[in-house]
Structures are given as structure tokens and as C-alpha cells.
């Protein structure tokens, strides 16, 4: 797992609680918000 992802998940849980990870739609939205779409960009960059 990417260390940056772990930091984002820890921040999400500390601010929103563990329940933020239970609802898939909310979890996806929170992760996108907290990551600010950095993982999409890196996935595109890594495909070369």
C-alpha cells in the first residue's frame, strides 16, 4: 500500500470516524476529496 494512501486513510478516520469507511459511496467521495485526485493522476503517469 502506498504510504500516502495510509496517511489519507488515517486522517479520514480521525476526522470522520470509522463509519466513514463503511458506506462505500461516502468512502469513495471522502477519499477523492482527501486525496484531491492525486491517485488518478499518478495512475495515469505510471501507465507508461
C-alpha positions as CSV (number, residue, x, y, z in Angstrom):
1,X,0.0,0.0,0.0
2,X,1.2,3.5,-0.8
3,X,2.4,5.3,2.3
4,X,0.5,8.4,1.2
5,X,-2.8,6.4,1.0
6,X,-2.3,5.2,4.6
7,X,-1.8,8.8,5.7
8,X,-5.0,9.9,3.9
9,X,-7.0,7.0,5.5
10,X,-5.7,7.8,9.0
11,X,-6.7,11.5,8.5
12,X,-10.1,10.5,7.2
13,X,-10.8,8.1,10.2
14,X,-9.5,10.7,12.7
15,X,-11.8,13.4,11.3
16,X,-14.8,11.4,10.2
17,X,-14.6,8.3,12.3
18,X,-14.5,4.6,11.3
19,X,-18.1,4.8,10.0
20,X,-16.8,6.9,7.0
21,X,-15.2,3.7,5.7
22,X,-18.3,1.5,6.0
23,X,-20.5,3.3,3.4
24,X,-18.9,2.7,0.0
25,X,-20.3,5.8,-1.7
26,X,-19.3,8.1,1.2
27,X,-15.9,6.4,1.5
28,X,-15.2,6.9,-2.2
29,X,-16.2,10.5,-2.0
30,X,-14.2,11.2,1.1
31,X,-11.1,9.5,-0.3
32,X,-11.4,11.5,-3.6
33,X,-11.8,14.7,-1.5
34,X,-8.9,14.0,0.8
35,X,-6.6,12.7,-2.0
36,X,-7.5,15.7,-4.2
37,X,-7.4,13.3,-7.2
38,X,-3.6,12.7,-6.8
39,X,-4.0,8.9,-7.2
40,X,-5.8,9.2,-10.5
41,X,-3.0,11.4,-11.8
42,X,-0.3,9.0,-10.6
43,X,-2.2,6.0,-12.1
44,X,-2.2,7.7,-15.4
45,X,1.5,8.7,-15.1
46,X,2.5,5.2,-14.1
47,X,0.9,3.5,-17.1
48,X,3.9,4.4,-19.4
